Amino acid sequence: MATIGLDRLYYAPITETPETGDETYGTPVMLAKAISADLSVELAEATLHADDGPSEVIKGTSKNLYEKAEEKWYNKTRRKLQGE
């Protein structure tokens, strides 16, 4: 099994602009000395259907899948209809 080192653990606050969804990271801050970490990522996938068949596949985390699907289809279509 491969091992990955853990050294100099930092975090940075993140803010999101509601209108655009753009994310901005603040200044990184060093946490206490790193000893160990246990991480897991939950991934999800959804197929958007249109015109009697699968149209697009959306991949993301289980928390942001709805937002990604909404942006991919609803907001994109709305912008086209409004001429943006």
N, CA, C and O of each residue as an XYZ file, in Angstrom:
336
protein
N       0.833     -1.169      0.000
C       0.000      0.000      0.000
C       0.889      1.247      0.000
O       1.865      1.321      0.747
N       0.548      2.212     -0.833
C       1.321      3.442     -0.927
C       1.086      4.308      0.306
O      -0.004      4.317      0.876
N       2.114      5.024      0.700
C       2.018      5.927      1.836
C       2.247      7.349      1.356
O       3.131      7.603      0.539
N       1.457      8.260      1.860
C       1.609      9.669      1.526
C       1.975     10.401      2.801
O       1.348     10.193      3.840
N       2.988     11.260      2.731
C       3.426     11.998      3.905
C       2.443     13.083      4.311
O       1.615     13.517      3.510
N       2.540     13.510      5.548
C       1.695     14.568      6.079
C       2.608     15.545      6.798
O       3.182     15.218      7.836
N       2.743     16.753      6.243
C       3.690     17.723      6.771
C       3.125     19.123      6.568
O       2.568     19.430      5.513
N       3.267     19.951      7.563
C       2.864     21.358      7.470
C       1.409     21.514      7.020
O       1.143     21.930      5.892
N       0.497     21.186      7.886
C      -0.927     21.225      7.600
C      -1.459     22.655      7.719
O      -1.317     23.294      8.761
N      -2.071     23.146      6.643
C      -2.634     24.496      6.587
C      -4.125     24.432      6.277
O      -4.624     23.434      5.759
N      -4.819     25.504      6.599
C      -6.191     25.674      6.143
C      -6.329     27.115      5.663
O      -5.560     27.993      6.052
N      -7.315     27.333      4.820
C      -7.607     28.683      4.332
C      -9.114     28.843      4.288
O      -9.811     27.997      3.728
N      -9.631     29.927      4.876
C     -11.075     30.146      4.792
C     -11.497     30.377      3.347
O     -10.759     30.981      2.568
N     -12.673     29.901      2.994
C     -13.171     30.041      1.635
C     -14.500     30.793      1.677
O     -15.350     30.532      2.528
N     -14.659     31.718      0.755
C     -15.928     32.429      0.623
C     -16.414     32.277     -0.810
O     -15.622     32.189     -1.749
N     -17.723     32.248     -0.956
C     -18.316     32.080     -2.283
C     -19.205     33.283     -2.582
O     -20.013     33.697     -1.751
N     -19.043     33.833     -3.774
C     -19.892     34.926     -4.214
C     -21.220     34.337     -4.659
O     -21.246     33.571     -5.623
N     -22.338     34.668     -3.987
C     -23.628     34.042     -4.302
C     -24.074     34.254     -5.753
O     -24.650     33.352     -6.361
N     -23.815     35.421     -6.298
C     -24.285     35.724     -7.655
C     -23.581     34.888     -8.725
O     -24.210     34.443     -9.686
N     -22.283     34.678     -8.554
C     -21.510     33.996     -9.595
C     -21.063     32.591     -9.212
O     -20.742     31.779    -10.079
N     -21.043     32.305     -7.900
C     -20.548     31.011     -7.451
C     -19.034     30.950     -7.391
O     -18.473     29.894     -7.101
N     -18.351     32.078     -7.663
C     -16.889     32.107     -7.604
C     -16.426     31.915     -6.162
O     -17.011     32.462     -5.227
N     -15.367     31.130     -6.004
C     -14.820     30.866     -4.678
C     -13.504     31.620     -4.516
O     -12.685     31.665     -5.434
N     -13.315     32.208     -3.345
C     -12.091     32.941     -3.043
C     -11.519     32.390     -1.743
O     -12.231     32.243     -0.750
N     -10.230     32.091     -1.762
C      -9.558     31.573     -0.579
C      -8.850     32.697      0.153
O      -8.245     33.572     -0.467
N      -8.930     32.666      1.493
C      -8.228     33.640      2.317
C      -6.777     33.229      2.496
O      -6.298     32.290      1.860
N      -6.097     33.937      3.358
C      -4.687     33.657      3.638
C      -4.559     32.325      4.373
O      -5.240     32.109      5.376
N      -3.692     31.422      3.886
C      -3.502     30.141      4.567
C      -2.939     30.339      5.979
O      -2.101     31.210      6.209
N      -3.409     29.524      6.903
C      -2.967     29.566      8.290
C      -2.503     28.168      8.672
O      -3.192     27.180      8.416
N      -1.321     28.096      9.290
C      -0.788     26.791      9.679
C      -1.493     26.296     10.941
O      -1.655     27.037     11.910
N      -1.905     25.039     10.909
C      -2.506     24.404     12.082
C      -1.398     23.859     12.971
O      -0.218     24.085     12.704
N      -1.768     23.153     14.014
C      -0.778     22.491     14.863
C       0.000     21.466     14.041
O      -0.396     21.127     12.927
N       1.072     20.992     14.578
C       1.886     20.015     13.857
C       1.047     18.791     13.494
O       0.255     18.298     14.298
N       1.239     18.317     12.266
C       0.440     17.204     11.747
C       0.953     15.878     12.299
O       2.154     15.608     12.277
N       0.038     15.060     12.790
C       0.388     13.728     13.286
C      -0.193     12.670     12.362
O       0.541     11.821     11.854
N      -1.514     12.711     12.137
C      -2.141     11.767     11.227
C      -3.454     12.365     10.739
O      -3.982     13.306     11.331
N      -3.969     11.807      9.654
C      -5.242     12.265      9.099
C      -5.969     11.070      8.503
O      -5.349     10.172      7.932
N      -7.278     11.068      8.640
C      -8.119     10.030      8.067
C      -9.154     10.737      7.193
O     -10.081     11.362      7.708
N      -9.000     10.640      5.887
C      -9.852     11.364      4.957
C     -10.586     10.413      4.037
O     -10.066      9.367      3.650
N     -11.809     10.797      3.692
C     -12.542     10.059      2.674
C     -13.399     11.058      1.907
O     -13.847     12.060      2.464
N     -13.622     10.782      0.644
C     -14.415     11.651     -0.208
C     -15.578     10.836     -0.746
O     -15.394      9.733     -1.262
N     -16.774     11.388     -0.622
C     -17.951     10.721     -1.156
C     -18.258     11.314     -2.525
O     -18.560     12.502     -2.637
N     -18.183     10.497     -3.553
C     -18.457     10.967     -4.906
C     -19.823     10.475     -5.362
O     -20.297      9.419     -4.942
N     -20.435     11.255     -6.218
C     -21.750     10.901     -6.739
C     -21.776     11.188     -8.235
O     -20.963     11.956     -8.750
N     -22.712     10.565     -8.911
C     -22.843     10.738    -10.356
C     -24.328     10.696    -10.709
O     -25.081      9.888    -10.165
N     -24.736     11.563    -11.611
C     -26.127     11.587    -12.041
C     -26.175     11.791    -13.549
O     -25.339     12.492    -14.119
N     -27.148     11.180    -14.175
C     -27.350     11.339    -15.612
C     -28.563     12.226    -15.834
O     -29.653     11.934    -15.343
N     -28.370     13.310    -16.576
C     -29.479     14.180    -16.936
C     -30.081     13.656    -18.229
O     -29.367     13.409    -19.201
N     -31.390     13.489    -18.236
C     -32.083     12.978    -19.414
C     -32.808     14.115    -20.114
O     -33.429     14.958    -19.467
N     -32.727     14.134    -21.434
C     -33.427     15.129    -22.246
C     -33.704     14.539    -23.613
O     -32.952     13.688    -24.088
N     -34.774     14.982    -24.247
C     -35.127     14.503    -25.588
C     -35.140     12.980    -25.667
O     -34.536     12.390    -26.563
N     -35.828     12.354    -24.727
C     -36.021     10.899    -24.684
C     -34.736     10.086    -24.555
O     -34.671      8.962    -25.053
N     -33.725     10.627    -23.904
C     -32.511      9.858    -23.713
C     -31.535     10.561    -22.794
O     -31.761     11.704    -22.396
N     -30.436      9.875    -22.453
C     -29.423     10.492    -21.602
C     -28.770     11.660    -22.341
O     -28.444     11.565    -23.524
N     -28.591     12.750    -21.623
C     -28.036     13.950    -22.239
C     -26.629     14.253    -21.744
O     -25.701     14.419    -22.536
N     -26.481     14.322    -20.426
C     -25.183     14.647    -19.846
C     -25.005     13.883    -18.549
O     -25.979     13.533    -17.883
N     -23.757     13.627    -18.194
C     -23.433     12.995    -16.922
C     -22.772     14.052    -16.047
O     -21.826     14.720    -16.466
N     -23.276     14.192    -14.837
C     -22.745     15.154    -13.871
C     -22.031     14.365    -12.780
O     -22.583     13.409    -12.234
N     -20.817     14.763    -12.467
C     -20.054     14.112    -11.402
C     -19.668     15.156    -10.378
O     -19.353     16.293    -10.729
N     -19.689     14.776     -9.116
C     -19.307     15.686     -8.047
C     -19.389     14.976     -6.713
O     -19.523     13.754     -6.649
N     -19.307     15.754     -5.653
C     -19.469     15.168     -4.328
C     -20.957     15.060     -4.049
O     -21.770     15.713     -4.703
N     -21.303     14.249     -3.092
C     -22.718     14.077     -2.788
C     -23.345     15.378     -2.302
O     -24.563     15.537     -2.383
N     -22.543     16.308     -1.802
C     -23.069     17.577     -1.303
C     -23.304     18.594     -2.412
O     -24.200     19.428     -2.282
N     -22.534     18.560     -3.497
C     -22.674     19.612     -4.517
C     -23.269     19.118     -5.832
O     -23.292     19.866     -6.809
N     -23.742     17.897     -5.881
C     -24.252     17.340     -7.132
C     -25.468     18.106     -7.635
O     -25.577     18.366     -8.833
N     -26.380     18.471     -6.744
C     -27.574     19.207     -7.157
C     -27.189     20.563     -7.756
O     -27.710     20.953     -8.801
N     -26.284     21.275     -7.097
C     -25.868     22.584     -7.604
C     -25.201     22.464     -8.975
O     -25.424     23.300     -9.851
N     -24.388     21.433     -9.158
C     -23.737     21.237    -10.452
C     -24.760     20.948    -11.547
O     -24.651     21.471    -12.656
N     -25.750     20.119    -11.237
C     -26.787     19.804    -12.219
C     -27.601     21.045    -12.542
O     -27.940     21.285    -13.701
N     -27.916     21.834    -11.524
C     -28.681     23.062    -11.731
C     -27.905     24.029    -12.627
O     -28.480     24.629    -13.536
N     -26.615     24.181    -12.378
C     -25.803     25.085    -13.193
C     -25.689     24.562    -14.621
O     -25.783     25.329    -15.579
N     -25.489     23.269    -14.756
C     -25.271     22.676    -16.073
C     -26.501     22.814    -16.959
O     -26.377     23.074    -18.156
N     -27.665     22.644    -16.391
C     -28.862     22.640    -17.223
C     -29.708     23.892    -17.042
O     -29.909     24.641    -17.998
N     -30.198     24.128    -15.849
C     -31.161     25.214    -15.624
C     -30.560     26.593    -15.889
O     -31.094     27.362    -16.687
N     -29.453     26.903    -15.222
C     -28.867     28.243    -15.372
C     -28.349     28.478    -16.788
O     -28.450     29.588    -17.310
N     -27.799     27.447    -17.403
C     -27.306     27.561    -18.786
C     -28.463     27.864    -19.739
O     -28.349     28.714    -20.623
N     -29.573     27.160    -19.548
C     -30.756     27.366    -20.402
C     -31.361     28.753    -20.149
O     -31.755     29.448    -21.086
N     -31.429     29.142    -18.883
C     -31.980     30.458    -18.538
C     -31.167     31.574    -19.197
O     -31.737     32.520    -19.740
N     -29.832     31.464    -19.150
C     -28.976     32.498    -19.751
C     -29.201     32.567    -21.270
O     -29.225     33.658    -21.839
N     -29.365     31.421    -21.922
C     -29.614     31.409    -23.356
C     -30.935     32.101    -23.686
O     -31.011     32.895    -24.623
N     -31.971     31.793    -22.911
C     -33.276     32.383    -23.158
C     -33.295     33.889    -22.906
O     -34.042     34.628    -23.549
N     -32.471     34.332    -21.969
C     -32.418     35.753    -21.646
C     -31.386     36.504    -22.487
O     -31.217     37.714    -22.338
N     -30.703     35.785    -23.365
C     -29.728     36.408    -24.253
C     -28.458     36.864    -23.567
O     -27.803     37.798    -24.032
N     -28.103     36.228    -22.480
C     -26.885     36.608    -21.762
C     -25.670     35.956    -22.360
O     -24.557     36.166    -21.878
